[in-house]
Amino acid sequence: MQATAFTYDPATRSGSVLLDDGTPLPFDAAAFDAGGLRLLRPGQRLRIRTEGTGVSRHVTFVTLQTFPDPVQD
């Protein structure tokens, strides 16, 4: 799945992404660390994985769109 970086706090390594329909989804440090990134800037195009539904839906993996997803590749 793809999304756009919306917010990112380097101190906590957490933030949020926007899905293509404009829905914001949060991610925590574990999701950020799983993608092997060091930094995110708002507007970057991302590859993500999510879990849950409705209000409990959240990002479990985030990396740059050009980087592979080791689970799906």
PDB file of N, CA, C, O and CB in Angstrom:
ATOM      1  N   MET A   1       0.851  -1.163   0.000  1.00  0.00           N
ATOM      2  CA  MET A   1       0.000   0.000   0.000  1.00  0.00           C
ATOM      3  C   MET A   1       0.904   1.235   0.000  1.00  0.00           C
ATOM      4  O   MET A   1       2.020   1.194   0.517  1.00  0.00           O
ATOM      5  CB  MET A   1      -0.972  -0.007   1.225  1.00  0.00           C
ATOM      6  N   GLN A   2       0.420   2.321  -0.576  1.00  0.00           N
ATOM      7  CA  GLN A   2       1.194   3.551  -0.639  1.00  0.00           C
ATOM      8  C   GLN A   2       0.508   4.668   0.145  1.00  0.00           C
ATOM      9  O   GLN A   2      -0.710   4.668   0.327  1.00  0.00           O
ATOM     10  CB  GLN A   2       1.402   3.974  -2.094  1.00  0.00           C
ATOM     11  N   ALA A   3       1.314   5.608   0.598  1.00  0.00           N
ATOM     12  CA  ALA A   3       0.813   6.756   1.350  1.00  0.00           C
ATOM     13  C   ALA A   3       1.830   7.889   1.217  1.00  0.00           C
ATOM     14  O   ALA A   3       2.884   7.728   0.601  1.00  0.00           O
ATOM     15  CB  ALA A   3       0.566   6.390   2.861  1.00  0.00           C
ATOM     16  N   THR A   4       1.494   9.030   1.802  1.00  0.00           N
ATOM     17  CA  THR A   4       2.379  10.190   1.803  1.00  0.00           C
ATOM     18  C   THR A   4       2.704  10.561   3.242  1.00  0.00           C
ATOM     19  O   THR A   4       1.810  10.614   4.087  1.00  0.00           O
ATOM     20  CB  THR A   4       1.733  11.390   1.054  1.00  0.00           C
ATOM     21  N   ALA A   5       3.978  10.819   3.527  1.00  0.00           N
ATOM     22  CA  ALA A   5       4.375  11.250   4.867  1.00  0.00           C
ATOM     23  C   ALA A   5       3.662  12.553   5.206  1.00  0.00           C
ATOM     24  O   ALA A   5       3.658  13.486   4.403  1.00  0.00           O
ATOM     25  CB  ALA A   5       5.919  11.425   4.965  1.00  0.00           C
ATOM     26  N   PHE A   6       3.060  12.623   6.389  1.00  0.00           N
ATOM     27  CA  PHE A   6       2.323  13.806   6.817  1.00  0.00           C
ATOM     28  C   PHE A   6       3.043  14.480   7.972  1.00  0.00           C
ATOM     29  O   PHE A   6       3.385  15.660   7.890  1.00  0.00           O
ATOM     30  CB  PHE A   6       0.886  13.438   7.222  1.00  0.00           C
ATOM     31  N   THR A   7       3.275  13.739   9.048  1.00  0.00           N
ATOM     32  CA  THR A   7       4.024  14.271  10.191  1.00  0.00           C
ATOM     33  C   THR A   7       5.112  13.284  10.578  1.00  0.00           C
ATOM     34  O   THR A   7       5.003  12.088  10.309  1.00  0.00           O
ATOM     35  CB  THR A   7       3.083  14.551  11.399  1.00  0.00           C
ATOM     36  N   TYR A   8       6.166  13.797  11.214  1.00  0.00           N
ATOM     37  CA  TYR A   8       7.230  12.932  11.735  1.00  0.00           C
ATOM     38  C   TYR A   8       7.947  13.667  12.850  1.00  0.00           C
ATOM     39  O   TYR A   8       8.325  14.828  12.694  1.00  0.00           O
ATOM     40  CB  TYR A   8       8.231  12.517  10.609  1.00  0.00           C
ATOM     41  N   ASP A   9       8.137  12.986  13.987  1.00  0.00           N
ATOM     42  CA  ASP A   9       8.870  13.527  15.126  1.00  0.00           C
ATOM     43  C   ASP A   9      10.138  12.707  15.297  1.00  0.00           C
ATOM     44  O   ASP A   9      10.056  11.558  15.732  1.00  0.00           O
ATOM     45  CB  ASP A   9       8.002  13.511  16.430  1.00  0.00           C
ATOM     46  N   PRO A  10      11.311  13.251  14.970  1.00  0.00           N
ATOM     47  CA  PRO A  10      12.544  12.476  15.075  1.00  0.00           C
ATOM     48  C   PRO A  10      12.884  12.058  16.501  1.00  0.00           C
ATOM     49  O   PRO A  10      13.591  11.070  16.698  1.00  0.00           O
ATOM     50  CB  PRO A  10      13.680  13.266  14.511  1.00  0.00           C
ATOM     51  N   ALA A  11      12.396  12.785  17.494  1.00  0.00           N
ATOM     52  CA  ALA A  11      12.684  12.423  18.885  1.00  0.00           C
ATOM     53  C   ALA A  11      11.995  11.118  19.278  1.00  0.00           C
ATOM     54  O   ALA A  11      12.559  10.318  20.024  1.00  0.00           O
ATOM     55  CB  ALA A  11      12.244  13.548  19.827  1.00  0.00           C
ATOM     56  N   THR A  12      10.784  10.901  18.781  1.00  0.00           N
ATOM     57  CA  THR A  12      10.035   9.676  19.126  1.00  0.00           C
ATOM     58  C   THR A  12      10.007   8.677  17.984  1.00  0.00           C
ATOM     59  O   THR A  12       9.558   7.545  18.161  1.00  0.00           O
ATOM     60  CB  THR A  12       8.607  10.024  19.522  1.00  0.00           C
ATOM     61  N   ARG A  13      10.488   9.086  16.803  1.00  0.00           N
ATOM     62  CA  ARG A  13      10.456   8.275  15.583  1.00  0.00           C
ATOM     63  C   ARG A  13       9.031   7.825  15.244  1.00  0.00           C
ATOM     64  O   ARG A  13       8.826   6.720  14.743  1.00  0.00           O
ATOM     65  CB  ARG A  13      11.368   7.051  15.739  1.00  0.00           C
ATOM     66  N   SER A  14       8.065   8.676  15.517  1.00  0.00           N
ATOM     67  CA  SER A  14       6.668   8.371  15.220  1.00  0.00           C
ATOM     68  C   SER A  14       6.065   9.522  14.439  1.00  0.00           C
ATOM     69  O   SER A  14       6.652  10.599  14.341  1.00  0.00           O
ATOM     70  CB  SER A  14       5.862   8.106  16.517  1.00  0.00           C
ATOM     71  N   GLY A  15       4.887   9.281  13.887  1.00  0.00           N
ATOM     72  CA  GLY A  15       4.220  10.324  13.118  1.00  0.00           C
ATOM     73  C   GLY A  15       2.951   9.803  12.484  1.00  0.00           C
ATOM     74  O   GLY A  15       2.264   8.944  13.038  1.00  0.00           O
ATOM     75  N   SER A  16       2.650  10.338  11.308  1.00  0.00           N
ATOM     76  CA  SER A  16       1.444   9.902  10.606  1.00  0.00           C
ATOM     77  C   SER A  16       1.657  10.000   9.106  1.00  0.00           C
ATOM     78  O   SER A  16       2.535  10.718   8.627  1.00  0.00           O
ATOM     79  CB  SER A  16       0.222  10.742  11.033  1.00  0.00           C
ATOM     80  N   VAL A  17       0.834   9.262   8.381  1.00  0.00           N
ATOM     81  CA  VAL A  17       0.829   9.283   6.926  1.00  0.00           C
ATOM     82  C   VAL A  17      -0.577   9.628   6.463  1.00  0.00           C
ATOM     83  O   VAL A  17      -1.540   9.514   7.222  1.00  0.00           O
ATOM     84  CB  VAL A  17       1.300   7.918   6.334  1.00  0.00           C
ATOM     85  N   LEU A  18      -0.685  10.047   5.219  1.00  0.00           N
ATOM     86  CA  LEU A  18      -1.986  10.263   4.602  1.00  0.00           C
ATOM     87  C   LEU A  18      -2.170   9.234   3.500  1.00  0.00           C
ATOM     88  O   LEU A  18      -1.333   9.107   2.606  1.00  0.00           O
ATOM     89  CB  LEU A  18      -2.116  11.711   4.046  1.00  0.00           C
ATOM     90  N   LEU A  19      -3.275   8.502   3.571  1.00  0.00           N
ATOM     91  CA  LEU A  19      -3.611   7.597   2.483  1.00  0.00           C
ATOM     92  C   LEU A  19      -4.042   8.420   1.280  1.00  0.00           C
ATOM     93  O   LEU A  19      -4.265   9.624   1.405  1.00  0.00           O
ATOM     94  CB  LEU A  19      -4.726   6.599   2.903  1.00  0.00           C
ATOM     95  N   ASP A  20      -4.160   7.799   0.137  1.00  0.00           N
ATOM     96  CA  ASP A  20      -4.520   8.537  -1.076  1.00  0.00           C
ATOM     97  C   ASP A  20      -5.902   9.165  -1.002  1.00  0.00           C
ATOM     98  O   ASP A  20      -6.186  10.121  -1.724  1.00  0.00           O
ATOM     99  CB  ASP A  20      -4.454   7.625  -2.269  1.00  0.00           C
ATOM    100  N   ASP A  21      -6.776   8.634  -0.128  1.00  0.00           N
ATOM    101  CA  ASP A  21      -8.103   9.241   0.031  1.00  0.00           C
ATOM    102  C   ASP A  21      -8.112  10.349   1.083  1.00  0.00           C
ATOM    103  O   ASP A  21      -9.171  10.892   1.398  1.00  0.00           O
ATOM    104  CB  ASP A  21      -9.121   8.173   0.406  1.00  0.00           C
ATOM    105  N   GLY A  22      -6.934  10.691   1.633  1.00  0.00           N
ATOM    106  CA  GLY A  22      -6.821  11.758   2.615  1.00  0.00           C
ATOM    107  C   GLY A  22      -6.927  11.315   4.062  1.00  0.00           C
ATOM    108  O   GLY A  22      -6.822  12.142   4.968  1.00  0.00           O
ATOM    109  N   THR A  23      -7.135  10.028   4.295  1.00  0.00           N
ATOM    110  CA  THR A  23      -7.248   9.505   5.656  1.00  0.00           C
ATOM    111  C   THR A  23      -5.891   9.493   6.342  1.00  0.00           C
ATOM    112  O   THR A  23      -4.947   8.910   5.809  1.00  0.00           O
ATOM    113  CB  THR A  23      -7.847   8.092   5.644  1.00  0.00           C
ATOM    114  N   PRO A  24      -5.762  10.126   7.520  1.00  0.00           N
ATOM    115  CA  PRO A  24      -4.504  10.057   8.256  1.00  0.00           C
ATOM    116  C   PRO A  24      -4.427   8.762   9.064  1.00  0.00           C
ATOM    117  O   PRO A  24      -5.422   8.319   9.637  1.00  0.00           O
ATOM    118  CB  PRO A  24      -4.355  11.277   9.183  1.00  0.00           C
ATOM    119  N   LEU A  25      -3.245   8.163   9.103  1.00  0.00           N
ATOM    120  CA  LEU A  25      -3.003   6.972   9.920  1.00  0.00           C
ATOM    121  C   LEU A  25      -1.719   7.170  10.701  1.00  0.00           C
ATOM    122  O   LEU A  25      -0.722   7.632  10.145  1.00  0.00           O
ATOM    123  CB  LEU A  25      -2.924   5.688   9.043  1.00  0.00           C
ATOM    124  N   PRO A  26      -1.726   6.824  11.994  1.00  0.00           N
ATOM    125  CA  PRO A  26      -0.519   6.997  12.805  1.00  0.00           C
ATOM    126  C   PRO A  26       0.467   5.845  12.615  1.00  0.00           C
ATOM    127  O   PRO A  26       0.087   4.738  12.236  1.00  0.00           O
ATOM    128  CB  PRO A  26      -0.892   7.119  14.277  1.00  0.00           C
ATOM    129  N   PHE A  27       1.736   6.130  12.887  1.00  0.00           N
ATOM    130  CA  PHE A  27       2.738   5.064  12.997  1.00  0.00           C
ATOM    131  C   PHE A  27       3.602   5.349  14.216  1.00  0.00           C
ATOM    132  O   PHE A  27       3.806   6.501  14.600  1.00  0.00           O
ATOM    133  CB  PHE A  27       3.616   4.960  11.696  1.00  0.00           C
ATOM    134  N   ASP A  28       4.106   4.275  14.817  1.00  0.00           N
ATOM    135  CA  ASP A  28       4.953   4.407  15.999  1.00  0.00           C
ATOM    136  C   ASP A  28       6.405   4.094  15.633  1.00  0.00           C
ATOM    137  O   ASP A  28       6.719   3.824  14.474  1.00  0.00           O
ATOM    138  CB  ASP A  28       4.462   3.472  17.134  1.00  0.00           C
ATOM    139  N   ALA A  29       7.280   4.133  16.633  1.00  0.00           N
ATOM    140  CA  ALA A  29       8.705   3.905  16.405  1.00  0.00           C
ATOM    141  C   ALA A  29       8.973   2.516  15.851  1.00  0.00           C
ATOM    142  O   ALA A  29       9.879   2.351  15.034  1.00  0.00           O
ATOM    143  CB  ALA A  29       9.480   4.102  17.693  1.00  0.00           C
ATOM    144  N   ALA A  30       8.211   1.514  16.270  1.00  0.00           N
ATOM    145  CA  ALA A  30       8.411   0.150  15.775  1.00  0.00           C
ATOM    146  C   ALA A  30       8.152   0.081  14.271  1.00  0.00           C
ATOM    147  O   ALA A  30       8.909  -0.566  13.546  1.00  0.00           O
ATOM    148  CB  ALA A  30       7.489  -0.837  16.520  1.00  0.00           C
ATOM    149  N   ALA A  31       7.103   0.734  13.796  1.00  0.00           N
ATOM    150  CA  ALA A  31       6.799   0.746  12.360  1.00  0.00           C
ATOM    151  C   ALA A  31       7.883   1.490  11.589  1.00  0.00           C
ATOM    152  O   ALA A  31       8.289   1.057  10.511  1.00  0.00           O
ATOM    153  CB  ALA A  31       5.423   1.395  12.102  1.00  0.00           C
ATOM    154  N   PHE A  32       8.350   2.605  12.138  1.00  0.00           N
ATOM    155  CA  PHE A  32       9.414   3.372  11.489  1.00  0.00           C
ATOM    156  C   PHE A  32      10.702   2.550  11.435  1.00  0.00           C
ATOM    157  O   PHE A  32      11.348   2.487  10.389  1.00  0.00           O
ATOM    158  CB  PHE A  32       9.657   4.706  12.235  1.00  0.00           C
ATOM    159  N   ASP A  33      11.078   1.929  12.535  1.00  0.00           N
ATOM    160  CA  ASP A  33      12.307   1.135  12.596  1.00  0.00           C
ATOM    161  C   ASP A  33      12.252  -0.076  11.667  1.00  0.00           C
ATOM    162  O   ASP A  33      13.282  -0.485  11.132  1.00  0.00           O
ATOM    163  CB  ASP A  33      12.563   0.675  14.026  1.00  0.00           C
ATOM    164  N   ALA A  34      11.068  -0.653  11.466  1.00  0.00           N
ATOM    165  CA  ALA A  34      10.919  -1.825  10.597  1.00  0.00           C
ATOM    166  C   ALA A  34      11.289  -1.507   9.156  1.00  0.00           C
ATOM    167  O   ALA A  34      11.713  -2.395   8.417  1.00  0.00           O
ATOM    168  CB  ALA A  34       9.489  -2.350  10.657  1.00  0.00           C
ATOM    169  N   GLY A  35      11.135  -0.252   8.748  1.00  0.00           N
ATOM    170  CA  GLY A  35      11.424   0.138   7.372  1.00  0.00           C
ATOM    171  C   GLY A  35      12.862   0.510   7.105  1.00  0.00           C
ATOM    172  O   GLY A  35      13.236   0.717   5.950  1.00  0.00           O
ATOM    173  N   GLY A  36      13.681   0.602   8.137  1.00  0.00           N
ATOM    174  CA  GLY A  36      15.095   0.895   7.957  1.00  0.00           C
ATOM    175  C   GLY A  36      15.417   2.332   7.578  1.00  0.00           C
ATOM    176  O   GLY A  36      16.479   2.602   7.016  1.00  0.00           O
ATOM    177  N   LEU A  37      14.515   3.252   7.878  1.00  0.00           N
ATOM    178  CA  LEU A  37      14.759   4.657   7.552  1.00  0.00           C
ATOM    179  C   LEU A  37      15.455   5.377   8.699  1.00  0.00           C
ATOM    180  O   LEU A  37      15.457   4.906   9.837  1.00  0.00           O
ATOM    181  CB  LEU A  37      13.445   5.362   7.214  1.00  0.00           C
ATOM    182  N   ARG A  38      16.051   6.536   8.379  1.00  0.00           N
ATOM    183  CA  ARG A  38      16.656   7.376   9.413  1.00  0.00           C
ATOM    184  C   ARG A  38      15.898   8.680   9.593  1.00  0.00           C
ATOM    185  O   ARG A  38      16.016   9.322  10.637  1.00  0.00           O
ATOM    186  CB  ARG A  38      18.107   7.668   9.073  1.00  0.00           C
ATOM    187  N   LEU A  39      15.108   9.090   8.574  1.00  0.00           N
ATOM    188  CA  LEU A  39      14.431  10.376   8.605  1.00  0.00           C
ATOM    189  C   LEU A  39      13.284  10.361   7.608  1.00  0.00           C
ATOM    190  O   LEU A  39      13.338   9.661   6.598  1.00  0.00           O
ATOM    191  CB  LEU A  39      15.413  11.529   8.296  1.00  0.00           C
ATOM    192  N   LEU A  40      12.262  11.126   7.894  1.00  0.00           N
ATOM    193  CA  LEU A  40      11.153  11.333   6.961  1.00  0.00           C
ATOM    194  C   LEU A  40      10.889  12.821   6.842  1.00  0.00           C
ATOM    195  O   LEU A  40      11.036  13.567   7.810  1.00  0.00           O
ATOM    196  CB  LEU A  40       9.871  10.580   7.424  1.00  0.00           C
ATOM    197  N   ARG A  41      10.499  13.248   5.655  1.00  0.00           N
ATOM    198  CA  ARG A  41      10.080  14.629   5.428  1.00  0.00           C
ATOM    199  C   ARG A  41       8.642  14.621   4.934  1.00  0.00           C
ATOM    200  O   ARG A  41       8.275  13.761   4.133  1.00  0.00           O
ATOM    201  CB  ARG A  41      11.017  15.349   4.407  1.00  0.00           C
ATOM    202  N   PRO A  42       7.823  15.557   5.392  1.00  0.00           N
ATOM    203  CA  PRO A  42       6.444  15.629   4.900  1.00  0.00           C
ATOM    204  C   PRO A  42       6.423  15.697   3.376  1.00  0.00           C
ATOM    205  O   PRO A  42       7.214  16.410   2.757  1.00  0.00           O
ATOM    206  CB  PRO A  42       5.717  16.852   5.498  1.00  0.00           C
ATOM    207  N   GLY A  43       5.513  14.948   2.796  1.00  0.00           N
ATOM    208  CA  GLY A  43       5.368  14.928   1.348  1.00  0.00           C
ATOM    209  C   GLY A  43       6.060  13.769   0.663  1.00  0.00           C
ATOM    210  O   GLY A  43       5.801  13.503  -0.511  1.00  0.00           O
ATOM    211  N   GLN A  44       6.949  13.062   1.384  1.00  0.00           N
ATOM    212  CA  GLN A  44       7.613  11.918   0.759  1.00  0.00           C
ATOM    213  C   GLN A  44       6.601  10.811   0.492  1.00  0.00           C
ATOM    214  O   GLN A  44       5.711  10.560   1.305  1.00  0.00           O
ATOM    215  CB  GLN A  44       8.763  11.395   1.651  1.00  0.00           C
ATOM    216  N   ARG A  45       6.744  10.163  -0.637  1.00  0.00           N
ATOM    217  CA  ARG A  45       5.877   9.041  -0.994  1.00  0.00           C
ATOM    218  C   ARG A  45       6.424   7.798  -0.316  1.00  0.00           C
ATOM    219  O   ARG A  45       7.627   7.540  -0.357  1.00  0.00           O
ATOM    220  CB  ARG A  45       5.791   8.846  -2.549  1.00  0.00           C
ATOM    221  N   LEU A  46       5.531   7.018   0.314  1.00  0.00           N
ATOM    222  CA  LEU A  46       5.943   5.890   1.151  1.00  0.00           C
ATOM    223  C   LEU A  46       5.258   4.587   0.747  1.00  0.00           C
ATOM    224  O   LEU A  46       4.199   4.582   0.119  1.00  0.00           O
ATOM    225  CB  LEU A  46       5.647   6.191   2.609  1.00  0.00           C
ATOM    226  N   ARG A  47       5.892   3.500   1.126  1.00  0.00           N
ATOM    227  CA  ARG A  47       5.298   2.157   1.055  1.00  0.00           C
ATOM    228  C   ARG A  47       4.985   1.789   2.508  1.00  0.00           C
ATOM    229  O   ARG A  47       5.849   1.906   3.378  1.00  0.00           O
ATOM    230  CB  ARG A  47       6.281   1.078   0.347  1.00  0.00           C
ATOM    231  N   ILE A  48       3.745   1.343   2.773  1.00  0.00           N
ATOM    232  CA  ILE A  48       3.344   1.026   4.152  1.00  0.00           C
ATOM    233  C   ILE A  48       2.611  -0.307   4.213  1.00  0.00           C
ATOM    234  O   ILE A  48       2.144  -0.828   3.200  1.00  0.00           O
ATOM    235  CB  ILE A  48       2.453   2.142   4.727  1.00  0.00           C
ATOM    236  N   ARG A  49       2.523  -0.843   5.423  1.00  0.00           N
ATOM    237  CA  ARG A  49       1.634  -1.965   5.766  1.00  0.00           C
ATOM    238  C   ARG A  49       0.792  -1.506   6.942  1.00  0.00           C
ATOM    239  O   ARG A  49       1.265  -0.744   7.785  1.00  0.00           O
ATOM    240  CB  ARG A  49       2.445  -3.290   6.113  1.00  0.00           C
ATOM    241  N   THR A  50      -0.456  -1.964   7.009  1.00  0.00           N
ATOM    242  CA  THR A  50      -1.347  -1.573   8.098  1.00  0.00           C
ATOM    243  C   THR A  50      -1.954  -2.802   8.761  1.00  0.00           C
ATOM    244  O   THR A  50      -1.948  -3.902   8.208  1.00  0.00           O
ATOM    245  CB  THR A  50      -2.456  -0.646   7.582  1.00  0.00           C
ATOM    246  N   GLU A  51      -2.479  -2.579   9.970  1.00  0.00           N
ATOM    247  CA  GLU A  51      -3.235  -3.584  10.723  1.00  0.00           C
ATOM    248  C   GLU A  51      -4.450  -2.912  11.315  1.00  0.00           C
ATOM    249  O   GLU A  51      -4.466  -1.698  11.518  1.00  0.00           O
ATOM    250  CB  GLU A  51      -2.366  -4.247  11.837  1.00  0.00           C
ATOM    251  N   GLY A  52      -5.473  -3.710  11.593  1.00  0.00           N
ATOM    252  CA  GLY A  52      -6.666  -3.202  12.242  1.00  0.00           C
ATOM    253  C   GLY A  52      -7.658  -2.631  11.249  1.00  0.00           C
ATOM    254  O   GLY A  52      -7.402  -2.557  10.047  1.00  0.00           O
ATOM    255  N   THR A  53      -8.797  -2.232  11.788  1.00  0.00           N
ATOM    256  CA  THR A  53      -9.848  -1.621  10.985  1.00  0.00           C
ATOM    257  C   THR A  53     -10.426  -0.430  11.732  1.00  0.00           C
ATOM    258  O   THR A  53     -10.269  -0.298  12.946  1.00  0.00           O
ATOM    259  CB  THR A  53     -10.956  -2.646  10.649  1.00  0.00           C
ATOM    260  N   GLY A  54     -11.088   0.419  10.989  1.00  0.00           N
ATOM    261  CA  GLY A  54     -11.731   1.576  11.620  1.00  0.00           C
ATOM    262  C   GLY A  54     -10.746   2.443  12.367  1.00  0.00           C
ATOM    263  O   GLY A  54      -9.647   2.715  11.884  1.00  0.00           O
ATOM    264  N   VAL A  55     -11.151   2.881  13.563  1.00  0.00           N
ATOM    265  CA  VAL A  55     -10.304   3.792  14.343  1.00  0.00           C
ATOM    266  C   VAL A  55      -9.063   3.108  14.903  1.00  0.00           C
ATOM    267  O   VAL A  55      -8.123   3.791  15.310  1.00  0.00           O
ATOM    268  CB  VAL A  55     -11.101   4.391  15.479  1.00  0.00           C
ATOM    269  N   SER A  56      -9.035   1.774  14.934  1.00  0.00           N
ATOM    270  CA  SER A  56      -7.857   1.073  15.447  1.00  0.00           C
ATOM    271  C   SER A  56      -6.842   0.760  14.344  1.00  0.00           C
ATOM    272  O   SER A  56      -5.800   0.164  14.620  1.00  0.00           O
ATOM    273  CB  SER A  56      -8.280  -0.217  16.134  1.00  0.00           C
ATOM    274  N   ARG A  57      -7.130   1.152  13.105  1.00  0.00           N
ATOM    275  CA  ARG A  57      -6.193   0.905  12.009  1.00  0.00           C
ATOM    276  C   ARG A  57      -4.943   1.753  12.204  1.00  0.00           C
ATOM    277  O   ARG A  57      -5.030   2.944  12.505  1.00  0.00           O
ATOM    278  CB  ARG A  57      -6.851   1.211  10.637  1.00  0.00           C
ATOM    279  N   HIS A  58      -3.780   1.132  12.031  1.00  0.00           N
ATOM    280  CA  HIS A  58      -2.515   1.843  12.198  1.00  0.00           C
ATOM    281  C   HIS A  58      -1.442   1.242  11.289  1.00  0.00           C
ATOM    282  O   HIS A  58      -1.590   0.130  10.782  1.00  0.00           O
ATOM    283  CB  HIS A  58      -2.059   1.798  13.670  1.00  0.00           C
ATOM    284  N   VAL A  59      -0.398   1.971  11.101  1.00  0.00           N
ATOM    285  CA  VAL A  59       0.712   1.564  10.240  1.00  0.00           C
ATOM    286  C   VAL A  59       1.670   0.689  11.040  1.00  0.00           C
ATOM    287  O   VAL A  59       2.037   1.025  12.166  1.00  0.00           O
ATOM    288  CB  VAL A  59       1.454   2.804   9.656  1.00  0.00           C
ATOM    289  N   THR A  60       2.076  -0.445  10.446  1.00  0.00           N
ATOM    290  CA  THR A  60       3.023  -1.347  11.105  1.00  0.00           C
ATOM    291  C   THR A  60       4.383  -1.379  10.413  1.00  0.00           C
ATOM    292  O   THR A  60       5.335  -1.944  10.951  1.00  0.00           O
ATOM    293  CB  THR A  60       2.449  -2.746  11.158  1.00  0.00           C
ATOM    294  N   PHE A  61       4.486  -0.780   9.223  1.00  0.00           N
ATOM    295  CA  PHE A  61       5.731  -0.769   8.458  1.00  0.00           C
ATOM    296  C   PHE A  61       5.701   0.457   7.571  1.00  0.00           C
ATOM    297  O   PHE A  61       4.701   0.715   6.899  1.00  0.00           O
ATOM    298  CB  PHE A  61       5.912  -2.082   7.613  1.00  0.00           C
ATOM    299  N   VAL A  62       6.778   1.212   7.560  1.00  0.00           N
ATOM    300  CA  VAL A  62       6.862   2.395   6.697  1.00  0.00           C
ATOM    301  C   VAL A  62       8.276   2.497   6.123  1.00  0.00           C
ATOM    302  O   VAL A  62       9.262   2.405   6.855  1.00  0.00           O
ATOM    303  CB  VAL A  62       6.490   3.695   7.488  1.00  0.00           C
ATOM    304  N   THR A  63       8.363   2.687   4.813  1.00  0.00           N
ATOM    305  CA  THR A  63       9.636   2.907   4.152  1.00  0.00           C
ATOM    306  C   THR A  63       9.384   3.734   2.902  1.00  0.00           C
ATOM    307  O   THR A  63       8.233   4.002   2.558  1.00  0.00           O
ATOM    308  CB  THR A  63      10.338   1.560   3.807  1.00  0.00           C
ATOM    309  N   LEU A  64      10.428   4.133   2.231  1.00  0.00           N
ATOM    310  CA  LEU A  64      10.260   4.896   1.000  1.00  0.00           C
ATOM    311  C   LEU A  64       9.632   4.022  -0.072  1.00  0.00           C
ATOM    312  O   LEU A  64       9.818   2.805  -0.078  1.00  0.00           O
ATOM    313  CB  LEU A  64      11.606   5.456   0.516  1.00  0.00           C
ATOM    314  N   GLN A  65       8.898   4.637  -0.967  1.00  0.00           N
ATOM    315  CA  GLN A  65       8.207   3.908  -2.025  1.00  0.00           C
ATOM    316  C   GLN A  65       9.191   3.119  -2.888  1.00  0.00           C
ATOM    317  O   GLN A  65       8.851   2.044  -3.381  1.00  0.00           O
ATOM    318  CB  GLN A  65       7.401   4.874  -2.895  1.00  0.00           C
ATOM    319  N   THR A  66      10.383   3.628  -3.073  1.00  0.00           N
ATOM    320  CA  THR A  66      11.369   2.962  -3.928  1.00  0.00           C
ATOM    321  C   THR A  66      12.098   1.821  -3.233  1.00  0.00           C
ATOM    322  O   THR A  66      12.822   1.067  -3.884  1.00  0.00           O
ATOM    323  CB  THR A  66      12.374   3.963  -4.416  1.00  0.00           C
ATOM    324  N   PHE A  67      11.920   1.681  -1.924  1.00  0.00           N
ATOM    325  CA  PHE A  67      12.561   0.586  -1.177  1.00  0.00           C
ATOM    326  C   PHE A  67      11.638  -0.622  -1.193  1.00  0.00           C
ATOM    327  O   PHE A  67      10.418  -0.461  -1.220  1.00  0.00           O
ATOM    328  CB  PHE A  67      12.887   1.014   0.296  1.00  0.00           C
ATOM    329  N   PRO A  68      12.190  -1.823  -1.178  1.00  0.00           N
ATOM    330  CA  PRO A  68      11.357  -3.027  -1.183  1.00  0.00           C
ATOM    331  C   PRO A  68      10.710  -3.286   0.173  1.00  0.00           C
ATOM    332  O   PRO A  68      11.210  -2.858   1.212  1.00  0.00           O
ATOM    333  CB  PRO A  68      12.186  -4.231  -1.589  1.00  0.00           C
ATOM    334  N   ASP A  69       9.597  -3.990   0.137  1.00  0.00           N
ATOM    335  CA  ASP A  69       8.951  -4.503   1.355  1.00  0.00           C
ATOM    336  C   ASP A  69       9.379  -5.958   1.448  1.00  0.00           C
ATOM    337  O   ASP A  69       8.938  -6.770   0.633  1.00  0.00           O
ATOM    338  CB  ASP A  69       7.347  -4.347   1.320  1.00  0.00           C
ATOM    339  N   PRO A  70      10.225  -6.320   2.413  1.00  0.00           N
ATOM    340  CA  PRO A  70      10.759  -7.679   2.474  1.00  0.00           C
ATOM    341  C   PRO A  70       9.683  -8.761   2.650  1.00  0.00           C
ATOM    342  O   PRO A  70       9.917  -9.915   2.291  1.00  0.00           O
ATOM    343  CB  PRO A  70      11.745  -7.772   3.603  1.00  0.00           C
ATOM    344  N   VAL A  71       8.537  -8.418   3.182  1.00  0.00           N
ATOM    345  CA  VAL A  71       7.467  -9.402   3.360  1.00  0.00           C
ATOM    346  C   VAL A  71       6.728  -9.660   2.053  1.00  0.00           C
ATOM    347  O   VAL A  71       6.314 -10.789   1.792  1.00  0.00           O
ATOM    348  CB  VAL A  71       6.484  -8.930   4.430  1.00  0.00           C
ATOM    349  N   GLN A  72       6.560  -8.640   1.238  1.00  0.00           N
ATOM    350  CA  GLN A  72       5.779  -8.774   0.016  1.00  0.00           C
ATOM    351  C   GLN A  72       6.618  -9.056  -1.216  1.00  0.00           C
ATOM    352  O   GLN A  72       6.060  -9.387  -2.263  1.00  0.00           O
ATOM    353  CB  GLN A  72       4.986  -7.539  -0.207  1.00  0.00           C
ATOM    354  N   ASP A  73       7.916  -8.941  -1.136  1.00  0.00           N
ATOM    355  CA  ASP A  73       8.773  -9.175  -2.314  1.00  0.00           C
ATOM    356  C   ASP A  73       9.298 -10.587  -2.328  1.00  0.00           C
ATOM    357  O   ASP A  73      10.033 -10.963  -3.241  1.00  0.00           O
ATOM    358  CB  ASP A  73       9.942  -8.192  -2.342  1.00  0.00           C
TER     359      ASP A  73
END
